[in-house]
Amino acid sequence: MLEFKKPEISDKEWANKCLAHANSMNCEYTFGNLFIWQKSYSTEICKYKDFLICKWNDDGTTTYSMPLGEGDFTDAVDAIIDYAKSLGETPVIYGITDGYLGLMQEAFTGKFTYKYDDGNNDYIYSTEKMASLSGKKYHGKRNHITNFKKNNPDWSFEKMSKDNIPECIELHSKWIENKDPDDEDYS
């Protein structure tokens, strides 16, 4: 049976060994994100053999990560299925990239339905382009900045440090709680 727990700094070493096998640029598959946003996303992790399995609970819906690590992939997915079913849940695995999709379809033919979720894609930008925001492509981002400055005249900037991380987490949690689910910019 899988045993999930909140991520702790002491999990970083073994988790990073598993995450190194992710073959994905999915931001959820970094220990920093799992650790820092655990409260906001109800993140829990499990060490299953030589795999890391993540569990998230969002508005009463539980989702699991792909098993990340080395070993019998099919066995690890079966462990997720058995665990979810033992709780009376339908197993939902989140963040299946193209590479993992082939593995899943081969090993679990007809057992899963696959749904592409464009709203949860990670967006990767070059540092240079994000710093300058030049060109038509970034017009919307420049508008967001202009509107933010207009609506928040007392805004300030400070570098993140160990002293202000709790404030950052609190701000993110408040944003999650207060965001408008119908606003397409924040879905």
C-alpha positions as CSV (number, residue, x, y, z in Angstrom):
1,M,0.0,0.0,0.0
2,L,1.3,3.5,-0.8
3,E,2.0,5.8,2.1
4,F,1.8,9.5,1.3
5,K,3.2,12.3,3.4
6,K,3.9,16.0,3.1
7,P,7.3,16.7,1.4
8,E,10.1,17.6,3.8
9,I,13.6,18.9,3.1
10,S,15.0,15.6,4.2
11,D,13.2,14.0,1.1
12,K,15.1,16.2,-1.4
13,E,17.9,13.8,-2.1
14,W,15.9,10.7,-2.8
15,A,13.2,12.6,-4.6
16,N,15.7,14.4,-6.9
17,K,17.1,11.0,-7.9
18,C,13.6,10.0,-9.0
19,L,12.8,13.3,-10.6
20,A,16.0,13.0,-12.7
21,H,14.1,10.3,-14.7
22,A,11.1,12.5,-15.5
23,N,12.1,13.3,-19.1
24,S,9.8,16.3,-18.8
25,M,10.0,20.1,-18.3
26,N,6.8,19.9,-16.3
27,C,7.3,22.4,-13.4
28,E,5.5,20.0,-11.0
29,Y,8.4,17.6,-11.4
30,T,10.9,19.7,-9.4
31,F,11.4,19.2,-5.7
32,G,11.4,22.9,-5.1
33,N,7.9,23.3,-6.5
34,L,6.6,20.2,-4.7
35,F,8.0,21.5,-1.4
36,I,7.2,25.2,-1.7
37,W,3.6,24.8,-3.0
38,Q,2.6,21.8,-0.8
39,K,0.1,23.8,1.2
40,S,-1.5,25.5,-1.8
41,Y,-1.9,22.3,-3.7
42,S,-2.3,19.8,-0.9
43,T,0.8,18.1,-2.2
44,E,1.9,14.8,-0.7
45,I,4.6,12.4,-1.9
46,C,5.3,8.7,-1.6
47,K,8.5,6.7,-2.1
48,Y,7.4,3.5,-3.7
49,K,10.4,1.2,-4.4
50,D,12.6,3.4,-6.5
51,F,9.8,5.7,-7.6
52,L,8.5,9.0,-6.5
53,I,4.7,9.3,-6.7
54,C,3.0,12.6,-6.0
55,K,-0.6,13.2,-5.0
56,W,-2.5,16.5,-5.2
57,N,-6.0,17.3,-4.0
58,D,-7.7,20.2,-5.8
59,D,-11.3,21.0,-4.8
60,G,-11.9,17.5,-3.7
61,T,-10.4,15.8,-6.8
62,T,-7.3,13.7,-6.1
63,T,-4.7,13.3,-8.9
64,Y,-1.5,11.4,-9.0
65,S,1.7,11.9,-10.8
66,M,3.3,9.5,-13.2
67,P,5.6,7.2,-11.2
68,L,9.0,8.9,-11.6
69,G,12.2,6.8,-11.1
70,E,13.6,3.4,-12.0
71,G,12.1,0.0,-12.0
72,D,8.9,-1.7,-13.0
73,F,6.8,1.2,-14.3
74,T,3.7,-1.0,-14.7
75,D,3.9,-2.2,-11.1
76,A,4.1,1.4,-9.9
77,V,1.1,2.5,-11.9
78,D,-0.8,-0.6,-10.6
79,A,0.1,0.6,-7.1
80,I,-1.6,3.9,-7.8
81,I,-4.6,2.2,-9.2
82,D,-5.0,-0.1,-6.2
83,Y,-4.4,2.8,-3.7
84,A,-7.1,5.0,-5.4
85,K,-9.6,2.2,-5.6
86,S,-9.0,1.4,-1.9
87,L,-10.2,4.9,-1.1
88,G,-13.2,4.5,-3.4
89,E,-11.7,6.9,-6.0
90,T,-11.2,6.6,-9.7
91,P,-7.5,6.9,-10.3
92,V,-6.5,10.1,-12.2
93,I,-3.0,10.5,-13.3
94,Y,-1.9,14.0,-14.2
95,G,0.9,15.3,-16.3
96,I,1.3,12.5,-18.8
97,T,3.7,13.8,-21.5
98,D,3.9,12.3,-25.0
99,G,6.7,10.0,-23.9
100,Y,4.7,8.6,-21.0
101,L,1.5,8.4,-23.0
102,G,3.0,5.7,-25.2
103,L,4.1,3.7,-22.1
104,M,0.7,4.0,-20.5
105,Q,-1.2,3.0,-23.7
106,E,1.0,0.0,-24.2
107,A,0.9,-1.2,-20.6
108,F,-2.7,-0.3,-19.9
109,T,-4.6,-0.8,-23.1
110,G,-8.2,0.2,-22.7
111,K,-7.9,0.8,-18.9
112,F,-7.5,4.6,-19.0
113,T,-9.1,7.5,-20.9
114,Y,-6.7,10.2,-21.9
115,K,-7.7,13.9,-22.0
116,Y,-5.4,16.7,-23.2
117,D,-5.6,19.7,-20.9
118,D,-4.1,22.7,-22.7
119,G,-4.9,24.9,-19.7
120,N,-2.3,23.2,-17.6
121,N,0.6,23.5,-20.1
122,D,3.8,25.1,-18.8
123,Y,5.0,28.0,-20.8
124,I,8.7,28.3,-21.4
125,Y,10.1,31.7,-22.4
126,S,13.6,32.8,-23.0
127,T,15.0,35.1,-20.3
128,E,16.0,37.7,-22.8
129,K,12.6,37.9,-24.4
130,M,10.8,38.1,-21.1
131,A,13.1,40.8,-19.9
132,S,12.5,43.0,-22.9
133,L,8.9,42.0,-23.8
134,S,9.5,43.4,-27.3
135,G,7.3,42.6,-30.3
136,K,3.7,41.8,-30.9
137,K,3.8,38.4,-29.2
138,Y,4.4,40.1,-25.8
139,H,1.9,42.9,-26.2
140,G,-0.6,41.3,-23.8
141,K,2.1,40.8,-21.2
142,R,3.0,44.5,-21.4
143,N,-0.6,45.4,-21.0
144,H,-0.8,43.2,-17.8
145,I,2.2,45.1,-16.4
146,T,0.7,48.5,-17.3
147,N,-2.6,47.6,-15.7
148,F,-0.9,46.2,-12.6
149,K,1.1,49.4,-12.1
150,K,-2.0,51.5,-12.7
151,N,-4.1,49.5,-10.2
152,N,-1.4,49.0,-7.6
153,P,0.5,52.4,-7.4
154,D,2.1,51.3,-4.1
155,W,3.7,48.1,-5.4
156,S,7.2,47.3,-4.5
157,F,9.9,44.7,-5.5
158,E,12.1,42.7,-3.2
159,K,14.4,39.8,-3.9
160,M,13.2,36.4,-2.5
161,S,15.1,35.2,0.5
162,K,14.6,32.7,3.3
163,D,13.0,35.6,5.3
164,N,10.1,36.3,2.9
165,I,9.3,32.8,1.6
166,P,6.4,32.5,4.0
167,E,4.9,35.7,2.7
168,C,5.3,34.4,-0.9
169,I,3.5,31.2,0.0
170,E,0.8,33.2,1.8
171,L,0.3,35.5,-1.2
172,H,0.0,32.5,-3.6
173,S,-2.5,30.8,-1.3
174,K,-4.6,33.9,-1.2
175,W,-4.4,34.2,-5.0
176,I,-5.6,30.6,-5.3
177,E,-8.5,31.2,-2.9
178,N,-9.6,34.5,-4.5
179,K,-9.1,33.9,-8.2
180,D,-12.1,34.0,-10.4
181,P,-12.5,30.5,-11.9
182,D,-14.3,32.0,-14.9
183,D,-11.4,34.3,-15.8
184,E,-9.6,32.7,-18.7
185,D,-6.4,34.5,-17.9
186,Y,-6.2,32.5,-14.6
187,S,-7.5,29.1,-15.4
